[in-house]
Structure formats: C-alpha cells, structure tokens
Amino acid sequence: MAMKSAITVTFLSLVSLALASDSDGGIIAIYWGQKDNEGTLAEVCATGNYDYVIIAFLPTFGNGQTPMIYLADHCDPYSNGCTGLSSDIKSCQDKGIKVLLSLVGGVGSYSDTNSTQDACQVAAYLWNNFLGGQSSSRPLGPAVLDGFDFGIVYDIEGGPKQYWRDLAKFLKWYNPKVYITVAPQCPFPDVWIGNSLTTGLFDFVWFPILQ
C-alpha cells in the first residue's frame, strides 16, 4: 500500500490540474482522490470551478490482476467503503459536471494490458463495474461514470508493451459516447502514447499545470 501511495502522489504532482480547449472554449478538469485537504467529491463539484472531475486512481488492473481502486484516505475499497461515493458522483453529474476515473498504467508491475485479449477483458470489467453494465461488486456503487482518463506513466527504459489503444477501442465499442481522455507527459509527442494521440480515439488531451 505504501508503494501505491508513492506512485499516485508522484503522478498527481504532474497533472493535478489540467486544461483542454474545444470549440466551446477552455475546459477545466481536476484530479480528486489523493489529497487530505481537498474536501469531498461533492464539495469540489459544488465550487463550480470545474467542467470535469477525474477520480484518481485505478492503479491495479490487467495482466490477470484483480482490479482495485486507490483513493488514499478518502475510503477503503477493501471493505467496499468507496460505494458511498455514488451519491457524490450523482451530485456532480446533476450539476452538469462529467466524472471520470483515471487509470494509471505502466508503473512498476501494478497495471498494464499485456495483449489485445487482456485489453478486452479489462474493458469488460470497466464497463460492468463503472459504466452501464451490471456487477454485484461495483467499487463506486451504482453511479454510472462518464468515462475514463488514461494516465500513462512509463519508465522510459524497457517499459512493458502497452495495448491502451485496444482498450480505448473496446470501451468505445460498448458505448461510443463514453469519454476517453489522456494525460500525456510534458514533452510532445509523448514517448509512450504519441502515436495513439493521432488516432482520434481520445475526446480530450489534458495539458498539465504543475502544482
């Protein structure tokens, strides 16, 4: 658990606030779930400052692992303690705010999709447990999220082969309206997902503001 905490805090410091632009002007998103003083999810949405709130993170998935969210001290997923966030998610959505879940990939051996088949299985899990599918053990309760953010952090030396493009395609197959966003590293094109950025699979690319 300590290593998970170190991983997520390091990533969060890079992309804790993000901006993107579309035809309607600037869109502001924020990552929520790793800071002690950030308030509840409902409180963050009630500020009216954000168009998207990204729950951080789902750091364990793929490669035969049992997926597991990690939200620091906000709740304990091992005891189903995060299902209470469902009402907060719905409160945000009632205000017109999109709520996504960030998938952190490529950090150590915690998460990755190691084949097209694995990506298909991960997509099925995400659909049934966070989107419009059915599951008896939805980690965030019955609320239906609006999509996922791909937060891909890779060791530049020998990082594992990734199938994130396949994962995005499978998620869009379940529902073309599912939002898929990505938070690349600061250099552009991104070393690991630069080619994927040209596919049109992503609805938004978040540009980081460092904190």
C-alpha positions, -999 to 999 in steps of 0.1 A, spaced: 0 0 0 29 24 8 43 19 -27 9 26 -43 7 58 -23 41 69 -35 32 61 -71 0 80 -71 13 111 -53 42 114 -78 18 112 -108 -6 136 -92 20 163 -88 25 163 -125 -12 166 -136 -32 177 -106 -49 203 -127 -55 201 -165 -67 223 -193 -81 215 -227 -97 235 -255 -125 228 -278 -150 247 -299 -167 260 -267 -135 275 -253 -114 263 -223 -124 233 -203 -110 228 -168 -106 195 -151 -92 185 -118 -79 152 -103 -96 143 -70 -88 115 -46 -52 117 -33 -51 148 -11 -62 150 26 -73 186 23 -92 186 -10 -126 181 6 -152 156 -6 -160 149 -42 -194 167 -38 -177 197 -23 -152 200 -52 -181 199 -77 -201 225 -56 -174 251 -62 -185 255 -98 -148 258 -109 -146 226 -129 -161 210 -160 -146 176 -154 -136 159 -122 -113 129 -125 -113 104 -97 -78 92 -90 -69 64 -93 -74 28 -105 -38 17 -103 -42 -20 -103 -57 -38 -134 -48 -60 -163 -23 -89 -167 -46 -112 -147 -48 -89 -116 -79 -82 -96 -86 -45 -104 -85 -22 -73 -91 15 -69 -70 35 -45 -83 68 -31 -58 74 -3 -76 82 30 -110 90 14 -123 55 16 -113 18 19 -121 -2 -12 -111 -35 5 -142 -32 27 -164 -17 0 -161 16 17 -160 36 -15 -195 27 -26 -208 58 -7 -192 80 -34 -221 71 -56 -242 100 -42 -213 124 -47 -209 113 -83 -245 118 -90 -244 152 -73 -216 163 -96 -234 150 -127 -266 168 -117 -246 200 -119 -235 191 -155 -200 181 -144 -186 150 -161 -170 125 -137 -142 102 -150 -119 76 -134 -82 78 -140 -64 46 -150 -27 48 -140 -6 25 -162 29 13 -166 42 20 -131 62 -10 -119 41 -42 -121 9 -27 -108 -10 -21 -140 -9 -28 -177 -27 -45 -205 -4 -71 -220 -24 -83 -250 -54 -74 -271 -74 -101 -252 -63 -87 -219 -74 -52 -230 -108 -67 -240 -112 -83 -205 -102 -50 -188 -128 -31 -209 -155 -56 -199 -146 -51 -162 -147 -14 -166 -180 -14 -184 -197 -37 -158 -182 -21 -127 -181 16 -136 -203 23 -166 -236 9 -179 -230 -28 -173 -241 -50 -144 -220 -62 -115 -227 -72 -79 -195 -55 -67 -193 -20 -82 -165 -3 -63 -181 32 -65 -216 20 -61 -245 22 -86 -235 56 -101 -225 54 -138 -193 73 -147 -190 93 -178 -157 78 -189 -120 72 -182 -88 91 -182 -56 73 -193 -28 85 -171 1 65 -185 34 68 -167 62 46 -181 98 40 -172 115 51 -204 139 22 -202 122 -10 -211 86 -2 -202 61 -30 -209 43 -32 -242 10 -14 -240 -24 -21 -255 -40 11 -245 -53 18 -280 -71 -15 -279 -86 -7 -245 -99 26 -258 -114 9 -289 -132 -17 -268 -146 9 -244 -159 29 -274 -175 -3 -287 -195 -7 -256 -207 29 -259 -194 54 -284 -204 82 -261 -180 71 -233 -154 98 -228 -118 87 -231 -92 113 -222 -55 112 -218 -28 130 -198 5 127 -217 39 136 -202 50 172 -209 73 166 -239 53 163 -271 49 139 -288 47 118 -257 73 90 -258 48 62 -250 14 74 -264 25 98 -291 12 76 -319 -21 69 -301 -28 107 -299 -32 107 -337 -59 80 -338 -89 102 -329 -97 78 -300 -94 105 -273 -120 131 -267 -96 154 -248 -59 157 -241 -52 173 -208 -23 198 -207 -8 199 -172 -5 229 -149 22 219 -123 14 225 -86 
